[in-house]
Amino acid sequence: MSLKCGIVGLPNVGKSTLFNCLSNAKAQSANYPFCTIEPNIGTISVPDTRLNRLEEIVNPERVVPATMEIVDIAGLVKGASKGEGLGNQFLANIRETDAIIHVLRCFDDGNVVHVDGSVDPVRDKEVIDTELQLKDLETIERKITSLARVIKSGDKDALKENELALKAKATLEAGKSVRSMEMDEKEEAIVRTFQLITSKPVLYLCNVDEGSVKTGNKHVEAVKAAVSSENAEVLVIGAKIEADIMDLETYEERRMFLDELGLEEPGVNRLIRSSYALLNLQTYFTAGVKEVRAWTVNVGATAPQAAAVIHTDFEKGFIRAEVMAYDDYVNYGSEAAVKEAGKFRVEGKEYVVSDGDIMHFRFNV
């Protein structure tokens, strides 16, 4: 699946450092605005301890994790919606992503310049929000104008679209993002067609210093208070620490460093999993001696849709899915034992995949 999370924020908040930790691609990182001009795109593996357990049981020739794409978008500045600081290009890049990781600087360091001269993550958030909302306002006004012509022809669907477009316009004019609107699933589907940046799900990432990575700080608390009504996750990560972890060559060295900081795992692991969930994705597995593999599907996907991720022919000729829950497979230790325990299931076209299902598809083309 080609769903992407975009990393956004003001210049010099740690976006590219974070991206370098997430991806094998090495984005340039420097202490001045607009260091990143073109968006960097990296394909990253989704950490999943379940794969390790399956590998122990199956002993396959290879293990393939699920992946997702992450995009490092150049720093936005005040006036971006009017083209300031290469704003039009940056905003177009954000529009092409499916979810947003909004990085906020929550550390004090006189050696790292701030584009506005002081550290205030809530103000920074509002600057970005305002620019995205202003751009969306332009987009929705054009949409309303085009819908007016269609409505004259008596198109009933256009009336519903126009109703939602006007609601989105009023929301934006009130200084709120479109994602804050109350909508049912059908309305959300319609609003998605408007391609509004502020309708995308968002995760706030507080980039902190080493001393605050475990407990946070006053800046983090200010961010949490500011976004409390948004139903958005707030993660705390020290991008510099993550870079130090990545520079260590062995697992033992990394483990020792994490223990010294009182951390169970690198922060980027939490970020990747949270981004995966933000995109409304889940994992199912195939497990055999040739390969143990994690496959990515949308939450709510049916068995034929899950089969199509492997190959479109699997969906076209779908007959049935043979399914075991991950917990059952690990509990009983083999497919034969799962069958003996009565936990092996045969499911049809209507089956909705659960996260962690171990699946085998029968098909005929």
Buried (B, 14 or more C-beta within 10 A) or exposed (E): BEBBBBBBBBBBBBBBBBBBBBBEBEBEBEEEBBBBEEBBBBEBBBBBEBBEBBBEBBEBEEBBBBBBBBBBBBBBBBBBBEEEBBBBBBBEBBBEBBBBBBBBBBBBEEEBEBBBEEBBBBBBBEBBBBBBBBBBBEBBEEBBEEBEEBBEEEBEEBEEBBEBBEBBBEBBEEEBBBBBBEBEEEBEEBBEEBBBBBBBBBBBBBBBBEEBBEEBBEBBEBBBEBBEEBEBBBBBBBBBBBBBBBEBEEEEEBEEBBEEBEBEBBBBBBBBBBBBBBBEBBBBBBBEEEEBBBBBBBEEBBBBBBBBBBEEEBBEBBBBBBBBBBEBBBEBEEBEBBEEEEBBBEBEBEBEBEBBBBBBBEBEE
